Amino acid sequence: MGRLRQKACTLCQQFQPVLYRVQYDESHRWVFVCRCCWEKISQDNPNYVYGGTWKAKK
């Protein structure tokens, strides 16, 4: 049986069951973002790097 964990999107602060680990600006800092925010920051962004998917149910 999996356990349910919680994590909020770094940008919109909404708790989501799936978050994407990304870098999206010149700081090259890793953050977790939800699908909605991911779609906004990944489009035509030369600083964008995908680093994996985080899931609440493990």
N, C-alpha and C positions, 0 to 999 in steps of 0.2 A: 504494500500500500504506500502510495506517495504522500509526501507531506506538502502542505500548502504554505508557501512563503510569500512575503509581500515586499514590493520594491516600487518606488515611484519614479516616473519619468523625470529626468533632470531638468527638462525644459518647461513642461506644463504642470508638473507635480501630481499628475493623476496616477493612481495605482492601476497597473495593468498586469494581466497574466503572462504577457510576453513582452520583453524589451530587447532592444538591439544595442550592443556595445559598439560605439563608434567614436571616431575623432572627426570633428567637423570644422575646426577653425585653426588658426595659426598657433594656438597654444599646444596643440597635439595632445591634449588631455583626454583620457578615455572617460566617456559618460554613457549612461544608459538612457535610451529614448524610446518612446512608444511608436507604434506604426505611423500614426498621424504626423508626429514631429519628424520621424525618420523620412517620410516622403517629402517633407518641406526642405530639410537640410541636405539631403543627398543629391538633389537635382542640380546638375551643372556646377558642382562644388569641387574645385581642385584640391581642397584640403580634406575631403571626405575619405575615411578609411573604415571599412567594416571589420569588426573584431569578434563577432560571434553573437549568438542569441541566448538570452537568459529566459528561463521558463519557471513560472511559480510552482508548478507541479513537478517534483523531481522523483 
